[in-house]
Each structure stands twice: as structure tokens, then as C-alpha cells.
Amino acid sequence: MKTKIIVPVVLLTIIAVLGGLLVREVVLRHRAARGQMQFETAVFVQLYQNLDRGEVDAAKRRLGALVTVQSDAYVSYFGRDTDTKFAPMLAQADTIKAQVAAISK
């Protein structure tokens, strides 16, 4: 008789814990996506304003920093592409990163 009560309670507890973990994961991903979109929007507004004021060098510096961060994150996550259509873009990103590094020294 006890086993008939304990098994469903244990199963319901496991389901509740797994459901809670799933909800937590969805909420964390939503927050991360929202933060990323807010950051990108702010950067794009600043770039637009730089270009609107004719501050091309400021816009290039900001874009160079973005290229550096994004390409480093891509390589870190996916590895260096060599035989894909995207490989030339990564090579160009490396050139831009070198230029940004030379300017900031």
C-alpha cells in the first residue's frame, strides 16, 4: 500500500523539478537574448549618430571593436573555418583586428 503512494509522489516530484529547471533555462535564455538585443541596438544607434555627425573614425573604431569581439566569439564557439564560404570573411575579420590593434597601440 505504501509503495502505491510513494512511487507517484516521487515521480511527481521529479517531474516538478525537471519542469522548474526547464522554466529556469528558458527565462535565462530570454534574458540573455534581450540583453544582447539591447546592446546591439545601442551600438547601432551610436554608430548611426557617429556617421550622422561625420565622425567616420569613431564609427570605424567602434565597428572594428565589434568585428574583433564577434569574430573571436565565433572562432571560440565554432572553430576556425577554412573550407567554407564564410572563411574569407573570417580572414577579413583578422585583417580588421590587426588594424584595430595597430591603431590602439
For each residue, the residues with C-beta under 8 A, 3 or more apart:
1: 4 5
2: 5 6
3: 6 7
4: 1 7 8
5: 1 2 8 9
6: 2 3 9 10
7: 3 4 10 11
8: 4 5 11 12
9: 5 6 12 13
10: 6 7 13 14
11: 7 8 14 15
12: 8 9 15 16
13: 9 10 16 17
14: 10 11 17 18
15: 11 12 18 19
16: 12 13 19 20
17: 13 14 20 21
18: 14 15 21 22
19: 15 16 22 23
20: 16 17 23 24
21: 17 18 24 25
22: 18 19 25 26
23: 19 20 26 27
24: 20 21 27 28
25: 21 22 28 29
26: 22 23 29 30
27: 23 24 30 31
28: 24 25 31 32
29: 25 26 32 33
30: 26 27 33 34
31: 27 28 34 35
32: 28 29 35 36
33: 29 30 36 37
34: 30 31 37 38
35: 31 32 38 39
36: 32 33 39 40
37: 33 34 40 41
38: 34 35 41 42
39: 35 36 42 43
40: 36 37 43 44
41: 37 38 44 45
42: 38 39 45 46
43: 39 40 46 47 62 66
44: 40 41 47 48
45: 41 42 48 49
46: 42 43 49 50 62
47: 43 44 50 51 59 62 63
48: 44 45 51 52
49: 45 46 52 53
50: 46 47 53 55 56 58 59 62
51: 47 48 54 55 56 59
52: 48 49
53: 49 50
54: 51
55: 50 51 58 59
56: 50 51 59 60
57: 60 61
58: 50 55 61 62
59: 47 50 51 55 56 62 63
60: 56 57 63 64
61: 57 58 64 65 100 103
62: 43 46 47 50 58 59 65 66
63: 47 59 60 66 67
64: 60 61 67 68 96 97 99 100 103
65: 61 62 68 69 100
66: 43 62 63 69 70
67: 63 64 70 71 93 96 97 100
68: 64 65 71 72 93 96 97 100
69: 65 66 72 73
70: 66 67 73 74 93
71: 67 68 74 75 90 93 94 97
72: 68 69 75 76 97
73: 69 70 76 77
74: 70 71 77 78 90
75: 71 72 78 79 80 90
76: 72 73
77: 73 74
78: 74 75 81
79: 75
80: 75 90
81: 78 84 86 87 90
82: 87
83: 87
84: 81 87
85: 88
86: 81 89 90
87: 81 82 83 84 90 91
88: 85 91 92
89: 86 92 93
90: 71 74 75 80 81 86 87 93 94
91: 87 88 94 95
92: 88 89 95 96
93: 67 68 70 71 89 90 96 97
94: 71 90 91 97 98
95: 91 92 98 99
96: 64 67 68 92 93 99 100
97: 64 67 68 71 72 93 94 100 101
98: 94 95 101 102
99: 64 95 96 102 103
100: 61 64 65 67 68 96 97 103 104
101: 97 98 104 105
102: 98 99 105
103: 61 64 99 100
104: 100 101
105: 101 102
